[in-house]
Amino acid sequence: MIGIYKATFDEKWPDYFAKLDNTIKERVAKKIKKILEFPQKRHLKKGARFFVDEIGQNRIVYRVFEENKEARFYFVGNHKEYKRWYKQYF
């Protein structure tokens, strides 16, 4: 059985989240709840420790820490911002 994971957020998360309009913020909150129930999604790229999920035209990037039952969220934003974020780390 898969348990509910705890959400934690990277220090830059509030900056990304604050840029979203309220409708998207609501959708992101719903998506986070779903991720916390079933966190294993599509890897950012093969072998990457990050996962990526989509919310319409937006992307959410996170990691799963099984030992702590934790999902840590790093980025949320549109595809253009996502590509910029991605280039910083890969």
N, C-alpha and C positions, 0 to 999 in steps of 0.2 A: 504494500500500500504506500502511496506517495503522500507524505505529510505536507502541511502548509509551511512554506518557507517564510522567513523573516525578511523584510525589505530594509536595505541600507542604501545610502546614496553617497556618491562621490562628492567631494567638496565643490566641484564645478556644476553639479546637477541643478542647483537653484537658478543659476544664470541661464541655462538652457531652457528650463521649465518656465521661467518668468517671461520669456519671449513669445510663448504660445498664446493664442487667443483662448478665451474661456471654454469654448466648445471643444477645442482640441485638448485642453487640460482635463476635461471630464472624460474624454475618450482614453487619454493616457492613464488616468486613475483606474478605469475599468480594465484596461489591458494589463496594468501592473497586478491587479487582483488575480487575473487569469494566469499570469506568469508565475505568481507565487504558489498557485495550485499545481501547475505543470510546467516547471521551469526549463526543461530540455527542449529547445527549439532548434532553429537553423544557426549553424556556426557562422560567424562573420566571414571567415574564410577557412579552408581546410587546415586543421591543426591549431587554429586560433583558440584562445581561452574565452573569447567573447562570443556572445550570442546576439543576434539581431532579430527584431520582430517589426512588423509594419503596422501602422495605424493610418490608413488612407495613404496620403503622400508623405507621411512622416515616418521616421525610424526611431527605434528605441534600442539602445545597446546596453547589455548587462553581462555579468558573470555569475556563475553559480558556484557556491562553496558548499559541497555536500556535507563535509564534516561539521559545519555549523548550521546546516539547513538555512542558508542565507542566499539571497539574490541581491547583488549589489548593482545599482543602476548608475551608468556613467554619462549617457548622452541621450537627448531627445531633440529632434528637429527635423526640418524638411530635408529632402534628398540632397540638395545643394550643400546645406550645412553639414549633413552627414558625410559627404565626400571630403569636405574640408577637415572634419574631425578625424576621419579615417586616415588621411594622409599624414596627420601628426603622429600617429601611432604605428603605422605600417608602411 
